[in-house]
């Protein structure tokens, strides 16, 4: 999966990929103060594309949990399940349904997306990417977006969560890279100096099919140097 | 030497040969349109009487009945009951043959008609009825009674089902199919939106033994199916009418607080009490730990198992089982105080937060007789119960046996958002009781409201329900104010076990209409007829509790729709008139109510046709003499 970190203060974005084996679960967000956790499980293409050296990976399952509300939401490309201490509700991506309870609002928009809000100030959007069912290579996958995180604490961590706090980066020495349209540059971030490549990724919130191009500085090697520690530090055993 | 095959006697019985019986069913979106056609010929040298018997579900409305004799068809006309009655009485008073149709039984009504057929003549009976199949325990059930009086050369049940949501399962079973031979006559198949069941036994397959001339086709034929539920709701729109089916899946069961208000008066002595105890023990097995319960026993006095509702913990259930086993009959029937105690207990439990915030309350009352101790005036009991419940939860009444005022129980339940059910005194009464409990044991949503765009909808059927039960389905139909609208949106709001839910269904009208145009399967205006059926059913139900002007209005509306859509309801009768020997013969198809059905079964009416010869000289003003059986049973 690819990650995009938008930095509005600089009107710029940083992006990176995490390449791991299908089945791996990554910690995306963990906030000990609000008790919110988001983990994502990776899936791969059905098989490698003949013109691609590596197998593409995506998120196929997401787990959103609130320890304070004793609540878990599991989102797959097939269904959405919501648990609390009493039991489980299961919804399909063919439903258009709004679920509300104290401190939670969850809306599934049929075959498009799901918007989850925890009170005021924390809102996530999950996008359903559907491909032709009989496609020989690709399969359905999910996108995860944080559209509001201002109520999340300064202790929030995870592959996405660590970037909720303000951070600074500088890019200099822009020079031609291996591809003519993608220049390389030097980025200084978190007191580290990295070689980055100008590229673009797509934001699918508005248009789940075509997406909107987001220009970003790409950090190589699984975000090494940008993320705290190494990407394997974010591997967790289970979705919850 | 001449070799001959011995020909088994077949066909004619007493000169009448029924050579064809066909039950043709077309189900489109749960709305079943059934046509039963029987063809017979009089092989005798003299005129003979030919009977036609059909048992149809109580929930069905007859929509047509025709007689065809020697190629001439005599159609049925639906008339207001009073008008039909006058016509019928006139025929009887003039000594003419008059046919009558009436009903009895648990699930079925019996339609019987006979005509005299001249020697060598052929007669065709064709009865059409329609019903909306209701979903119970996760499937729709279509019930057909099969009981031909003789071997029939061409016997066939042919059912075609068309469900736009797609069929997920289809099965057909007959109680009389006991061997592979007859099994081979049954085929069932489904694929996508279409399902088909065919039962076509040959003459030899119908014989009760290889050399017998009597038929083994005698019993229940049941078709069950369900539809795909990729989405919780489905809206269909055709010709300006819409139907909205709602049955969400995957929701947890809302914890329930149940009080069982049980009649233990002397009349419950013996098998009835034993069966009630058996059923309660079985129900206790099905209780979920998050549920709360109590037992209120009423006879002359009221006793309770516990002072308050208690949680269905394993320990409490163990204790409850011991209590149920110890129940004994005694005294008379103080129904009023029993019910009020149960209701007050539920109200207190809620006020004192003894039950979970997100839980729902239910009163289940079982009685086998009328109140005869304490407050016994039905109107006063109704008022007391209505005031005590205050619309907060439903009351379900189970009437055990025949010695009770079922209309009162039904009225009492209906005005408190529940319903009544008769428990038939039989060996399976405990199963009937448990079966009822299973229907209401799993509420998935409470306070369900179906909302449609204001000003866009007319003539909506009931759109709010206290509960949605697992395995059932809510059906709402209506008329679009503007047929040219492009899209249609419906919201369904309800409280679930965990949270509040709003399901939204949006449909593109043109797309929906185009998708439903599979002419081969759809009988024209099925949504409009489904809407009319549902509206009449609900008007008749409301009418049971209405008084004065409101009752008159409801009656007028239901009658108007019954006449317009040709439904034989408790307000209408169908009259078929045929000239015979230069005289009129009148047959009437009626829809009896619950009380009439019971009355009929108690007085063992077995003949539905009379051929009165009035006393000479009194034809014009004939009144049946006292003590003479009078064969008109009014369905209202």
Interface residues (C-beta under 8 A of the other chain):
Chain A: X79 X81 X82 X84 X86 X87 X88 X89 X90 X91 X92 X94 X95 X96 X97 X98 X99 X100 X101 X104 X110
Chain B: X230 X231 X232 X248 X249 X250 X251 X252 X253 X255 X290 X358 X496 X497 X498 X499 X500 X501 X502 X503 X504 X505 X506
